[in-house]
Amino acid sequence: MTLRRCLLYLGRLQAFYGEVCDELVPVSTPEVAEMAKLLENIFRSVNIALVNELAMLADRMAIDIWEVVDAAATKPFGFMRFEPGPGMGGHCLPVDPFYLSWKAREHEITTEFIELAGKVNQQTPHFCVEKVERALNDLSKPVRGSRVCLLGMSYKPGVGDIRESPALKILAGLRELGADVRYHDPYVPELPAFGLRSSDLDDAVGDADLAVIVTAHPGIDHHGIARTVPTVDLRGVTRAVRAAEMAGAVNGNGKV
């Protein structure tokens, strides 16, 4: 393809996408464009894996990882905030980096950061299942037969996309251990693969032995739930409730 023809196609593409995009960033080749997208995905994947690995360590050390992230984010340079959570979902981050990892093998390169990040992110839902086990143990309840309500099944708030959602792995893991699992998600009305439908929030939480905040959808009073039902918060959205409990314990007005 001649340079003139390439420039012609580039001009047409810019005109087309300029109708829907505020800013266009032309690059020299499709390979550069694709690699740029992969770099952006891999950057997030690696940093999500890092903060999730630190979250596992912080949990073992009884340190509030969200307070750690809040403090680190006060640095005005050299730090970009990433939130810990139950794992990584969606159609991009859990999948796309491994395209490049596969391609790299053709060039005798091992992409260790990509593969290690994938390993950590794939393990995170299993850590969350263990966290639920420990929470039930603290309540003197076995996992088998306990009623566990999962709040949020999609991979991120405000959408119904369950592709690669870590919530599905958590649900499967708890079922394997014998838990009576139900879920509430206004964006995911049913999960045919599990034979489940989204329960009414009050019903799902009302008789639950434990609530687990997996995806913090807007419009749900997670603080209120955490005040009434023992709760494992995998998103850090109920930290104010925990802080109030701690303050009450210090003042002799409550319990931890």
C-alpha positions as CSV (number, residue, x, y, z in Angstrom):
1,M,0.0,0.0,0.0
2,T,1.4,3.4,-1.0
3,L,2.0,6.2,1.4
4,R,-0.6,8.3,-0.5
5,R,-3.2,5.6,-0.1
6,C,-2.5,5.2,3.6
7,L,-2.9,8.9,4.2
8,L,-6.1,8.8,2.3
9,Y,-7.5,6.0,4.5
10,L,-6.3,7.8,7.6
11,G,-8.1,11.0,6.6
12,R,-11.3,9.1,6.0
13,L,-11.0,7.3,9.4
14,Q,-10.4,10.6,11.2
15,A,-13.4,12.2,9.5
16,F,-15.6,9.2,10.5
17,Y,-14.5,8.9,14.1
18,G,-14.4,12.7,14.4
19,E,-18.2,12.7,14.3
20,V,-18.4,10.7,17.6
21,C,-15.1,11.4,19.4
22,D,-14.0,14.6,21.0
23,E,-10.3,13.9,20.4
24,L,-8.4,11.7,18.0
25,V,-4.8,10.6,18.4
26,P,-3.5,9.4,15.0
27,V,-0.5,7.0,15.1
28,S,1.7,5.7,12.3
29,T,0.5,2.0,12.0
30,P,-2.4,-0.2,13.2
31,E,0.2,-2.2,15.1
32,V,1.1,0.9,17.2
33,A,-2.6,1.5,17.9
34,E,-3.2,-2.1,19.0
35,M,-0.1,-2.1,21.2
36,A,-1.2,1.2,22.8
37,K,-4.5,-0.4,23.7
38,L,-2.8,-3.5,25.1
39,L,-0.4,-1.3,27.1
40,E,-3.2,0.5,28.7
41,N,-5.0,-2.7,29.6
42,I,-1.8,-4.3,30.9
43,F,-1.0,-1.3,32.9
44,R,-4.3,-1.6,34.7
45,S,-4.1,-5.3,35.1
46,V,-0.7,-5.2,36.7
47,N,-1.6,-2.4,39.1
48,I,-4.9,-4.1,40.1
49,A,-2.9,-7.3,40.8
50,L,-0.5,-5.3,42.9
51,V,-3.1,-3.6,45.1
52,N,-5.0,-6.9,45.4
53,E,-1.9,-8.7,46.5
54,L,-1.2,-6.0,49.1
55,A,-4.8,-6.3,50.2
56,M,-4.3,-10.0,50.9
57,L,-1.2,-9.1,53.0
58,A,-3.0,-6.2,54.7
59,D,-5.9,-8.5,55.6
60,R,-3.4,-11.0,57.2
61,M,-1.8,-8.1,59.1
62,A,-5.1,-6.6,60.2
63,I,-4.4,-3.4,58.4
64,D,-7.2,-1.4,56.5
65,I,-6.0,-1.5,52.9
66,W,-8.4,1.3,51.9
67,E,-6.9,3.6,54.6
68,V,-3.5,2.7,53.2
69,V,-4.5,3.6,49.7
70,D,-6.1,6.8,50.9
71,A,-2.9,7.8,52.6
72,A,-0.7,6.9,49.6
73,A,-3.0,8.9,47.3
74,T,-2.2,12.1,49.2
75,K,1.2,12.1,47.5
76,P,0.9,14.7,44.8
77,F,3.2,12.8,42.3
78,G,4.4,9.4,41.5
79,F,1.3,7.5,42.6
80,M,-1.8,6.5,40.8
81,R,-4.7,5.2,42.8
82,F,-6.0,1.7,42.2
83,E,-8.7,0.1,44.4
84,P,-8.6,-3.4,45.8
85,G,-11.5,-5.7,45.1
86,P,-12.7,-9.2,44.6
87,G,-10.8,-9.7,41.3
88,M,-10.9,-8.5,37.8
89,G,-13.8,-8.8,35.3
90,G,-15.0,-7.7,31.9
91,H,-14.2,-8.5,28.4
92,C,-10.8,-6.7,28.2
93,L,-8.5,-6.9,31.2
94,P,-8.8,-10.6,32.1
95,V,-8.4,-11.6,28.4
96,D,-6.6,-9.1,26.2
97,P,-3.2,-9.0,27.9
98,F,-2.8,-12.7,27.2
99,Y,-3.0,-12.1,23.5
100,L,0.2,-10.1,23.7
101,S,1.7,-12.8,26.0
102,W,0.9,-15.4,23.4
103,K,2.3,-13.3,20.6
104,A,5.5,-12.6,22.6
105,R,6.3,-16.3,22.6
106,E,6.7,-16.2,18.8
107,H,9.6,-13.7,19.5
108,E,11.1,-15.8,22.3
109,I,10.0,-13.3,24.9
110,T,8.4,-14.3,28.2
111,T,6.0,-11.5,29.5
112,E,6.4,-12.2,33.2
113,F,4.6,-9.2,34.5
114,I,1.5,-10.0,32.4
115,E,1.4,-13.6,33.5
116,L,2.1,-12.9,37.1
117,A,-0.6,-10.2,37.2
118,G,-3.1,-12.7,35.6
119,K,-2.2,-15.3,38.2
120,V,-2.8,-12.9,41.2
121,N,-6.0,-11.6,39.7
122,Q,-7.3,-15.1,39.1
123,Q,-6.5,-16.1,42.7
124,T,-8.3,-13.1,44.3
125,P,-11.8,-14.6,44.2
126,H,-10.5,-17.7,46.0
127,F,-9.1,-15.4,48.7
128,C,-12.5,-13.8,49.0
129,V,-14.1,-17.2,49.6
130,E,-11.6,-17.8,52.3
131,K,-12.5,-14.4,53.8
132,V,-16.2,-15.4,53.9
133,E,-15.2,-18.7,55.6
134,R,-13.3,-16.8,58.3
135,A,-16.2,-14.4,58.8
136,L,-18.6,-17.2,59.3
137,N,-16.2,-18.9,61.6
138,D,-16.1,-15.8,63.7
139,L,-19.9,-16.1,64.0
140,S,-19.5,-19.7,65.1
141,K,-21.1,-20.9,61.9
142,P,-19.9,-23.5,59.4
143,V,-20.0,-22.6,55.7
144,R,-22.2,-25.6,55.0
145,G,-25.8,-24.7,55.4
146,S,-25.1,-21.0,56.2
147,R,-27.3,-18.5,54.3
148,V,-25.0,-16.1,52.4
149,C,-26.3,-13.2,50.4
150,L,-24.0,-11.9,47.6
151,L,-24.7,-8.2,46.8
152,G,-23.8,-7.5,43.2
153,M,-22.9,-10.0,40.5
154,S,-21.8,-7.9,37.6
155,Y,-18.1,-7.1,37.3
156,K,-18.5,-3.3,38.0
157,P,-21.1,-1.0,39.4
158,G,-24.1,0.2,37.4
159,V,-24.0,-2.4,34.7
160,G,-25.3,-5.8,34.1
161,D,-22.2,-7.3,32.4
162,I,-21.1,-10.5,34.1
163,R,-18.4,-11.5,31.6
164,E,-15.4,-12.8,33.6
165,S,-17.0,-11.4,36.8
166,P,-15.2,-12.5,39.9
167,A,-18.6,-12.7,41.7
168,L,-19.4,-15.9,39.7
169,K,-16.2,-17.6,41.0
170,I,-17.1,-16.5,44.5
171,L,-20.6,-17.9,44.1
172,A,-19.3,-21.2,42.7
173,G,-16.7,-21.5,45.5
174,L,-19.2,-20.9,48.3
175,R,-21.7,-23.4,46.7
176,E,-18.9,-26.0,46.6
177,L,-18.4,-25.6,50.3
178,G,-22.1,-26.2,50.9
179,A,-23.3,-22.6,51.5
180,D,-26.9,-21.7,50.8
181,V,-26.2,-18.8,48.5
182,R,-28.6,-16.2,47.1
183,Y,-27.9,-12.9,45.5
184,H,-29.3,-9.5,44.8
185,D,-28.4,-7.5,41.7
186,P,-30.8,-5.1,40.1
187,Y,-28.8,-5.3,36.9
188,V,-28.6,-9.1,36.7
189,P,-32.1,-10.5,37.0
190,E,-31.1,-14.1,36.7
191,L,-28.1,-16.5,36.5
192,P,-29.3,-19.5,34.5
193,A,-26.0,-21.3,34.8
194,F,-26.6,-21.4,38.6
195,G,-30.4,-21.8,38.5
196,L,-30.8,-18.6,40.5
197,R,-32.8,-15.4,40.2
198,S,-32.0,-12.1,41.9
199,S,-33.8,-12.0,45.2
200,D,-35.7,-9.0,46.6
201,L,-33.1,-7.1,48.7
202,D,-35.0,-7.2,52.0
203,D,-35.7,-10.9,51.6
204,A,-32.1,-11.7,50.5
205,V,-30.6,-9.9,53.4
206,G,-33.4,-10.4,56.0
207,D,-32.6,-14.0,56.9
208,A,-29.0,-14.1,55.8
209,D,-26.3,-15.2,58.2
210,L,-23.8,-13.1,56.2
211,A,-24.0,-10.5,53.5
212,V,-21.0,-10.1,51.1
213,I,-20.6,-6.8,49.1
214,V,-19.0,-8.0,45.9
215,T,-20.1,-5.2,43.6
216,A,-21.3,-1.9,45.1
217,H,-24.2,-0.9,42.8
218,P,-25.5,2.6,43.2
219,G,-28.9,3.1,45.0
220,I,-28.3,0.3,47.6
221,D,-27.9,1.3,51.2
222,H,-24.8,-0.8,51.9
223,H,-24.2,1.1,55.2
224,G,-27.7,0.2,56.4
225,I,-27.1,-3.4,55.5
226,A,-23.8,-3.5,57.3
227,R,-25.5,-2.1,60.4
228,T,-28.1,-4.8,60.5
229,V,-26.4,-7.9,59.1
230,P,-22.9,-9.3,59.6
231,T,-21.1,-8.1,56.4
232,V,-18.0,-8.9,54.5
233,D,-17.2,-5.8,52.4
234,L,-15.0,-6.6,49.4
235,R,-15.2,-3.0,48.1
236,G,-14.5,-0.9,51.1
237,V,-17.8,1.0,50.9
238,T,-18.9,0.5,54.5
239,R,-15.7,1.7,56.2
240,A,-17.7,4.5,58.0
241,V,-19.8,1.8,59.7
242,R,-16.7,0.0,60.9
243,A,-15.2,3.3,62.1
244,A,-18.3,4.0,64.1
245,E,-18.2,0.5,65.6
246,M,-14.6,1.1,66.6
247,A,-15.4,4.5,68.1
248,G,-18.3,3.0,70.0
249,A,-16.0,0.3,71.4
250,V,-13.4,2.8,72.5
251,N,-16.2,4.9,74.2
252,G,-17.7,1.8,75.8
253,N,-20.9,2.2,73.8
254,G,-20.6,-0.6,71.4
255,K,-18.8,-3.6,70.3
256,V,-16.4,-4.5,67.5
